[in-house]
Amino acid sequence: MKKLLLILSVTAVIFISCDDKKKDLSAQYDTLMTESDKIEMAHQKFEEVHKSMMGEHQKFSEEVEGMEVQDSTLLGDVAKHGVILKKHDAIIESHAAIIEGHKKLKTDFDNLNAVEMEAEIKQMKKDHDKMMEEHSSMEDEHEMMMKEHKDLKERMVENMEEQ
């Protein structure tokens, strides 16, 4: 009888500790989802800026193509910006896929066991770090391109005045 009571007591402790662990993991997940929402908002703003820059780049590229360019570095810089913007397109698409995956997980998270919850939380943290790092890098590249774009326009004006 004592053994049966001991087994029942241990089983009850295991269930309670598992339930507490799942509650803790759910709380961690809720915090991550709040962070994910903030990252998604930043992502959407970044996507808008990127689309605007793509439009500006396209317009500028067409202007350069229509000119007789004396400065060959001008064409190289325009091409470099195109490559960077295409790379940003791919990064933005990958971020959108990550965000969508996090949203899908939201519906199933409570049905996961503790080990699966921990794995998902760990992956979400990695995803968030990656996305924030890539956003920072893309913002730096956008700033660089905007400065260079301003210089390119000035060089274009100089080029047109020389003609």
C-alpha angles and dihedrals in degrees: 000000000000090000091052091050090048092051091048091048093050091047091051091050091050092050092047093047091047090049091049090049092050090049090051091048091048089053090050089049092051089053090049091050090054088051089046090054090053091048090049091053091049089047092053092050090047091049090054092050090047093052090050091050091048089054092048091048092050092049092047092047090054091050091051092048090054093054134078097241118207095181109069092189087067090065091046092053092048090050091048090054090050091054092049092049092050089051089051090052090058093047092049090051091050090050091051089053091050091049091049090050091053090051092051091049089057092072094050103034097097090052093059123097120242095264092051090046091053091049092050092047091050091051092047090053090051090048092050093049091048093048094047091048092049092046089053092049092048091048089053090050091048091053091049092049093048091053092046091045090056090050091048092053090050091049089048091054090049089049091051092048090053091055 
